[in-house]
Amino acid sequence: MQEDLELYQYLRSVSCCQICCLRFLNGRADDFLNVDEGLKKRNLTSNEEENPPKKLRENLCVACLGLFEPARLDALLEQVRNSSDFKAYDCQFFNSSISLPIVLHLRQLSLWLALLERFPARYDRNSPAPDVAVKDALKAMLNRKLEDVLGKPFSVHGVSVNVFFEYGGEEAELGVLKQVKPEVFVNRKANKHCRKEFITRNAFERHFTPTTVCWELFRKHVAVPPAVQDEGLKLEKISFSGPTVFLAGRYNKISRELSQTPWILDGKRKMENSVQEIMAKVVAPYFGVADQSLIFSSSGREDVDVRCLGEGRPFVLEIPYAFKDYLKESAAEEMEQAIDASKLISIKDLQMVERDELVHIKQGEEDKRKFYRALCVIDEPVTATTLAALNIAEPFTIEQWTPLRVLHRRPLLARPRTIYSVKAFASQANERAIVVDVVTQAGTYIKELVHGDFGRTKPSFTSIIGRAIDIHALDVMAIDLDWPKRLRRKE
């Protein structure tokens, strides 16, 4: 197309590299990786040879400041390949993160304004930016090249290769923006929460666009198109960071003397161990991280003196900056066995899950059903009348004020909760004991449902049978959440 040829020749005449020319011609990753083919597809190579740009200069690119120079990219790849820090990661995938100087945004804006003036029929100041962003083009190229160099596929779940570029002339170039829009910098100075940089990327993108700047004032202080520079971008550093991985499973709590998470009150540890710590101690070494870095979440929680039986309670361990991004089946089995050996908890179905699956833990939290078995006692032998009163097949609603025992850490609220069913059985071992199976809405305080908490839960088992009843032991028998998938390793 003649329009593309004219655009290409103009960009080359103001010292844009061929990759940056392709960016303004809506190039794709394949075009950036094979520039000759990208230009040939647009019938530009032969045209340039026959009709070279009038002012073609082999200078540093005014748009990318040499970012796309082959030697620069080759040096970056070689540094990653030979990095001992990268080799410390045992990951199947890699990811990439690129930090570029804000001055590239300024140069992009300058070139954008130049194109608006030069090609008014092609560009509209109200339209989106006319080019593929520098960072997007670089990532498209770099990820393909890194796949070849590292022999690993790209994935957002892999170890991140973090690349930082700097530009020595950035402060001088950005400094003129105070003359273009001084009000932006007055507001930044007055804002205590403003970061220390001259201007942030977000602030630039918000305040410096073709529709928000005065063109005449901009041209007065900024070269349009951008000026040629002798010194380009420099690679500041390359760092690596492991991915965040998520392990899910189900746990049974066997002990009645174990908190779910570390129980520390006023700086003093109240319990020697916890469900979270037992798991973390076993899991963390496999991923090369500290026990304390793991983040534990679960579908609800049980009290220290409550067991969790049946299929167990679904849980997730979030492991940031992991040195592995996979979990071998054999390793999962060994972890389950090691945790079972504690004799305090047991886990099953240990597996890696995606971040977006974590919604299952919290989704519909108050709508889930929980199944409990309580051993209750009364002050006289159990009668048929008492049992009949506590066998309730139809759902009913209770009102629970925040229990006295948790009032120091929970707000004072009255919460309606649904009790779906209650079944009561006499205990053969003790004539004053009753075994009660109860199905409730999640968030119900079972102990208070039994004894009433001095009338703060209504109705309660105490009010239903008309005499004092207390709870001696409580077990969680089932949780209405069919997640994560069942692996049945132990069957």
Disulfide bonds with the S-S distance in Angstrom:
none
